[in-house]
Amino acid sequence: MVYDVVIIGGGPAGLTAGIYARRAMLQTLLLERMGIGGQIIVTDLVENFPGFPEISGADLAAKFEQHALKFGLETKNMVDVTGIEDKGKTKIVKTTDGDIETKTVIIASGTTPKKLGAKGELQFTGKGVSYCATCDGFFFRDKTVVVVGGGDSAITEAIYLTKMAKKVYIVHRRDKLRAEKINQEHAFANPKISFVWDSVIEEIVGKQVVEKAIIRNVKTKELSEIKTDGVFIYVGLIPNTGFADVEKDEGGFIVPYPGQATSVKGIFVAGDCRVTPLRQITTAVGDGAIAAVSAERYIEGL
Ligand code: NAP
């Protein structure tokens, strides 16, 4: 069979594209390499999705999924996309579960947390080094943790960790945060959080598990250490776009054209994996809606 739309990625962008595509009566399949919901599943608290002033990421993801399923979206989990072959009027989506033919593709494959590249990071991953406070925070009750980064992920996850940990150090390479102002204010007001400015992690040290982080001040070059049980790393995102042969920027983010099109006709893009000034759930769902409507119009013109 030939699908009208294959959506790659089951986060807010992909699920919204699914809702709009199904409401346009398009034969639609959504592929997800893990569980449906995307990165918000591991977000403790979402406060900026209109209509939901306070909702857990997992609950919001479940609502998105139920909504898409209500309109008959077909989904397949645990399927990895390895490539897209452009055959003109149709595309072949190559997956670990076989080839799928479709008239259009919407890439909504999101991002993966970037590694820091510090000595000891790999060795202690799962033994104190983590990229997910919601998944691992529980293990740090009444303990000390270091959070690395100055963006929204670092700041919101540091605030979340204060619910369990007795002390949270935020180590940031500059003396200004990149995070939203309201998140900054919450962190500055939190008595459990201390900031270590102009500093990077030189090394993560321990025997079986993390015991301390060696910190280098980038201005004075001075080395110091923080005794810590965990290091949570939030230093940015890598787009999951390796399978797609479309125009990208130097970081691998897909360049969007009007209507969420890409450089290849019939392939559209939505959400965090595209070049965008803002990566939020609100922007992802907007992208998903536009991409699905563009796919519908493209199919009408075939
Ligand atoms: P980000 O905004 O790219 O921030 C990454 C942070 O890591 C920056 O502060 C950066 O420092 C630092 N960094 C990068 N490489 C580093 C290195 N090698 N060593 C030390 N520090 C390094 O990434 P993010 O925080 O994951 O956020 C990604 C997107 O999701 C953003 O658009 C963000 O707004 C959005 N988001 C929003 C929320 C929310 O609640 N609204 C929550 C999570 C994420 P510099 O500042 O010096 O570059």
Boltz pocket constraint, residues with backbone or C-beta under 6 A from the ligand:
constraints:
  - pocket:
      binder: B
      contacts: [[A, 45], [A, 48], [A, 115], [A, 116], [A, 148], [A, 149], [A, 150], [A, 151], [A, 152], [A, 153], [A, 154], [A, 156], [A, 171], [A, 172], [A, 173], [A, 174], [A, 176], [A, 177], [A, 178], [A, 180], [A, 199], [A, 200], [A, 234], [A, 235], [A, 236], [A, 237], [A, 277], [A, 278], [A, 279], [A, 280]]
      max_distance: 6.0
